[in-house]
Amino acid sequence: MRNMLSKLQIACDNAVFGCSAVVRLDNLMSHLSDCEHNPKRPVTCEQGCGLEMPKDELPNHNCIKHLRSVVQQQQTRIAELEKTSAEHKHQLAEQKRDIQLLKAYMRAIRSVNPNLQNLEETIEYNEILEWVNSLQPARVTRWGGM
């Protein structure tokens, strides 16, 4: 029964849009995806913006409006990134001040207690080791790059 149905000849669903094709039922889905009369088939705007959209939306498409929305989205994203960057710079400046303060404390402690002369070097060495151990191993994905 299935074989008989698959051989059934059927008109394209897009006949109302001008398609005159008559195909076997088992080939209908592949024809519909490629049918040039399909109003929902993706097409590329040739007016300048290159946007891919359904064919039936192309007559109402305005490249300038689309490109303005793209520019607006990019400006919004740039503003967000600039704000994040400013916050990171502020945090970095605070951390640098804290480090300088800690170094001043370490110098004061070392001058008071001679047994602590090598403490700063030991702490820095341990911090470097922790940082190195926290790094992910690099994976070469293509020759000449990581």
Disulfide bonds with the S-S distance in Angstrom:
none
